[in-house]
Amino acid sequence: MISLRTARKKRRAASLILTPLLDMFTIILIFLIISFNTEDYGFTLNKTIKPPESTAQSIFKRGVDVAITRAGVDVEKVRVLPLADGKAAPEAYESRLAEPLVKRFSEIYQERFAADDVRPDEVGDDEELEVEDDAILIIQADKDLDYRTIHLVMNSAREAGFFKYRLAVIRK
């Protein structure tokens, strides 16, 4: 019969088996690397604009980049409407539309978003409006810019079919 002392001496100390643990971490790491989705939004802040500051946070979604500077309105880095010290021609404010902007926004909307979209004025009272999530306008505007100019750009975009807007701001 084995004595109690010799039985205790023969037991090995518990050890941690690392191979299965490392295999598990490797599989998780490979899964995360493969499923990680990076997307280049192509959004760059116009250097001549100083946007307002905000504490609001939202998820960045891809959209049509519009920069409103004192010199003009750029749609996706192409000057579409020249401005004089941040202001458009008086007739644009009277009609509440800038025809060059409406034309360019309409072209972009038709190219990218107009497959089977429904306008808000075509929706009945008992129907819900479903606007394509990607049809978003991302507006960069200087914080000292006249609001009428920003409103003119937004009205022109609405006329072309854009009903969702995001204003680019600097995080506080």
The 8 nearest C-alpha neighbors of each residue, nearest first, counted from 0:
[[1, 2, 3, 6, 5, 4, 7, 9],
 [2, 0, 3, 5, 6, 4, 7, 9],
 [1, 3, 4, 5, 0, 6, 7, 8],
 [2, 4, 6, 5, 7, 1, 8, 0],
 [5, 3, 7, 2, 6, 8, 1, 9],
 [4, 6, 8, 7, 2, 3, 9, 1],
 [7, 5, 3, 9, 8, 4, 2, 1],
 [8, 6, 4, 5, 9, 10, 3, 11],
 [7, 9, 5, 6, 10, 4, 11, 3],
 [8, 10, 6, 7, 5, 11, 4, 12],
 [11, 9, 7, 8, 12, 6, 13, 5],
 [10, 12, 13, 9, 8, 14, 7, 6],
 [11, 13, 14, 10, 9, 8, 15, 7],
 [14, 12, 11, 15, 10, 16, 9, 17],
 [15, 13, 12, 16, 11, 17, 10, 18],
 [14, 16, 17, 13, 18, 20, 12, 19],
 [17, 15, 18, 14, 19, 20, 21, 13],
 [16, 18, 20, 19, 15, 21, 22, 14],
 [17, 19, 21, 20, 16, 22, 23, 15],
 [20, 18, 22, 21, 17, 23, 16, 24],
 [19, 21, 17, 23, 18, 22, 24, 16],
 [22, 20, 24, 18, 23, 19, 17, 25],
 [23, 21, 19, 25, 20, 24, 18, 26],
 [22, 24, 20, 26, 21, 25, 19, 27],
 [25, 23, 27, 21, 26, 22, 28, 20],
 [26, 24, 28, 22, 23, 27, 21, 29],
 [25, 27, 29, 23, 28, 24, 30, 22],
 [28, 26, 30, 24, 25, 29, 31, 23],
 [27, 29, 25, 31, 30, 26, 24, 32],
 [28, 30, 26, 32, 31, 27, 25, 33],
 [31, 29, 27, 33, 28, 32, 34, 26],
 [32, 30, 28, 34, 33, 29, 35, 27],
 [33, 31, 29, 35, 30, 34, 28, 36],
 [32, 34, 30, 31, 35, 29, 36, 28],
 [33, 35, 31, 32, 30, 36, 29, 37],
 [36, 34, 32, 33, 31, 37, 30, 38],
 [37, 35, 34, 38, 33, 32, 31, 39],
 [38, 36, 35, 39, 40, 34, 32, 33],
 [37, 39, 40, 36, 41, 61, 35, 60],
 [38, 40, 41, 37, 42, 61, 36, 60],
 [39, 41, 42, 61, 38, 60, 62, 59],
 [40, 42, 39, 43, 61, 64, 38, 62],
 [43, 41, 40, 44, 64, 39, 61, 62],
 [44, 42, 45, 41, 64, 46, 40, 76],
 [43, 45, 46, 42, 139, 48, 66, 167],
 [44, 46, 47, 48, 43, 66, 139, 49],
 [47, 45, 48, 44, 49, 43, 68, 66],
 [48, 46, 45, 49, 68, 141, 69, 44],
 [49, 47, 141, 46, 45, 50, 68, 140],
 [48, 50, 141, 142, 51, 47, 140, 46],
 [51, 49, 141, 142, 168, 140, 48, 169],
 [52, 50, 142, 168, 169, 53, 49, 141],
 [53, 51, 169, 168, 171, 170, 50, 54],
 [54, 52, 170, 55, 171, 169, 168, 51],
 [53, 55, 171, 170, 56, 52, 169, 168],
 [56, 54, 53, 57, 170, 171, 168, 52],
 [57, 55, 54, 58, 170, 53, 59, 168],
 [58, 56, 59, 55, 60, 165, 54, 167],
 [57, 59, 60, 56, 61, 55, 165, 167],
 [58, 60, 57, 61, 40, 56, 62, 165],
 [61, 59, 58, 62, 133, 40, 135, 132],
 [60, 62, 40, 133, 59, 63, 135, 42],
 [63, 61, 135, 136, 137, 133, 64, 60],
 [62, 64, 136, 137, 135, 65, 75, 61],
 [63, 65, 75, 137, 74, 62, 136, 138],
 [66, 64, 74, 138, 73, 137, 75, 139],
 [67, 65, 139, 73, 72, 138, 140, 68],
 [66, 68, 72, 140, 139, 71, 73, 65],
 [69, 67, 70, 71, 48, 72, 66, 85],
 [85, 68, 70, 84, 71, 82, 83, 67],
 [71, 69, 82, 68, 81, 83, 84, 85],
 [70, 72, 81, 82, 68, 80, 69, 67],
 [71, 73, 67, 80, 66, 78, 79, 68],
 [72, 74, 78, 77, 66, 76, 79, 65],
 [75, 73, 65, 77, 76, 64, 78, 79],
 [74, 76, 64, 77, 65, 73, 63, 66],
 [75, 77, 73, 74, 78, 66, 65, 64],
 [78, 76, 73, 74, 75, 79, 72, 65],
 [79, 77, 73, 72, 80, 74, 76, 71],
 [80, 78, 73, 72, 77, 99, 100, 74],
 [79, 81, 72, 71, 78, 99, 82, 100],
 [82, 80, 71, 70, 72, 79, 83, 78],
 [83, 81, 71, 87, 70, 86, 85, 84],
 [82, 84, 86, 85, 70, 87, 69, 81],
 [85, 83, 69, 86, 82, 70, 71, 68],
 [69, 86, 84, 82, 83, 70, 144, 68],
 [85, 87, 82, 83, 84, 148, 88, 69],
 [88, 86, 82, 89, 83, 91, 148, 85],
 [87, 89, 91, 90, 86, 92, 82, 83],
 [90, 88, 92, 91, 87, 93, 86, 94],
 [91, 89, 93, 92, 88, 94, 95, 87],
 [92, 90, 94, 97, 89, 93, 96, 88],
 [93, 91, 95, 89, 90, 94, 151, 96],
 [92, 94, 90, 91, 95, 89, 96, 88],
 [93, 95, 91, 96, 92, 90, 97, 89],
 [96, 94, 92, 93, 91, 151, 154, 97],
 [97, 95, 155, 94, 91, 151, 98, 154],
 [96, 98, 91, 100, 99, 155, 101, 151],
 [97, 99, 101, 100, 96, 102, 155, 91],
 [100, 98, 102, 101, 97, 103, 79, 80],
 [101, 99, 103, 102, 98, 97, 104, 155],
 [102, 100, 155, 98, 104, 99, 103, 159],
 [101, 103, 105, 99, 100, 104, 98, 106],
 [104, 102, 106, 100, 105, 101, 99, 107],
 [103, 105, 107, 101, 106, 102, 159, 100],
 [106, 104, 159, 108, 102, 103, 107, 101],
 [105, 107, 103, 109, 104, 108, 110, 102],
 [108, 106, 110, 104, 105, 109, 111, 103],
 [107, 109, 105, 112, 111, 106, 110, 113],
 [108, 110, 113, 106, 107, 111, 112, 105],
 [111, 109, 107, 108, 106, 112, 113, 105],
 [112, 110, 108, 109, 107, 113, 114, 134],
 [111, 113, 108, 114, 109, 134, 110, 131],
 [112, 114, 109, 116, 115, 108, 111, 110],
 [113, 115, 112, 116, 109, 111, 110, 108],
 [116, 114, 113, 117, 112, 131, 130, 118],
 [115, 117, 113, 114, 118, 130, 131, 112],
 [118, 116, 119, 121, 115, 130, 129, 128],
 [117, 119, 121, 120, 116, 122, 160, 128],
 [120, 118, 121, 122, 128, 117, 130, 123],
 [119, 121, 118, 122, 123, 117, 128, 124],
 [122, 120, 118, 119, 123, 117, 128, 126],
 [123, 121, 119, 120, 126, 128, 124, 118],
 [122, 124, 126, 125, 121, 127, 120, 119],
 [125, 123, 126, 122, 127, 121, 128, 120],
 [124, 126, 123, 127, 122, 128, 121, 119],
 [127, 125, 123, 124, 122, 128, 129, 121],
 [126, 128, 129, 125, 122, 123, 124, 119],
 [127, 129, 130, 119, 122, 126, 117, 118],
 [130, 128, 127, 131, 117, 116, 132, 119],
 [129, 131, 132, 128, 116, 117, 134, 162],
 [130, 132, 133, 134, 129, 116, 112, 135],
 [133, 131, 134, 130, 135, 163, 60, 129],
 [132, 134, 135, 131, 62, 61, 112, 60],
 [135, 133, 132, 131, 161, 112, 62, 136],
 [136, 134, 62, 163, 133, 164, 63, 137],
 [135, 137, 164, 63, 62, 138, 165, 64],
 [138, 136, 165, 64, 166, 63, 62, 65],
 [137, 139, 166, 65, 167, 66, 165, 136],
 [140, 138, 66, 167, 67, 65, 166, 137],
 [141, 139, 67, 50, 66, 142, 138, 48],
 [140, 142, 48, 50, 49, 144, 143, 68],
 [141, 143, 51, 50, 144, 49, 140, 48],
 [144, 142, 141, 145, 49, 140, 50, 51],
 [143, 145, 141, 142, 146, 85, 140, 69],
 [146, 144, 147, 148, 143, 85, 149, 86],
 [145, 147, 149, 148, 150, 144, 151, 143],
 [148, 146, 150, 145, 149, 151, 92, 86],
 [147, 149, 151, 146, 150, 145, 86, 152],
 [150, 148, 146, 152, 151, 147, 153, 145],
 [149, 151, 147, 153, 148, 152, 154, 146],
 [150, 152, 148, 154, 149, 153, 95, 96],
 [153, 151, 155, 149, 150, 154, 156, 148],
 [152, 154, 150, 156, 155, 151, 157, 149],
 [155, 153, 157, 151, 156, 152, 150, 158],
 [154, 156, 101, 96, 158, 152, 153, 157],
 [155, 157, 153, 159, 161, 158, 154, 104],
 [158, 156, 161, 154, 160, 159, 155, 162],
 [157, 159, 155, 156, 160, 154, 101, 161],
 [158, 160, 105, 156, 157, 101, 104, 161],
 [161, 159, 157, 158, 162, 156, 108, 105],
 [162, 160, 157, 156, 163, 134, 159, 135],
 [161, 163, 157, 160, 164, 135, 134, 156],
 [164, 162, 135, 161, 136, 134, 165, 132],
 [165, 163, 136, 135, 137, 166, 162, 138],
 [164, 166, 137, 138, 136, 167, 163, 135],
 [165, 167, 138, 137, 139, 168, 164, 140],
 [166, 168, 139, 138, 165, 137, 50, 169],
 [169, 167, 50, 51, 52, 53, 166, 170],
 [168, 170, 52, 51, 50, 53, 171, 167],
 [169, 171, 53, 52, 54, 168, 55, 56],
 [170, 54, 53, 52, 169, 55, 168, 51]]
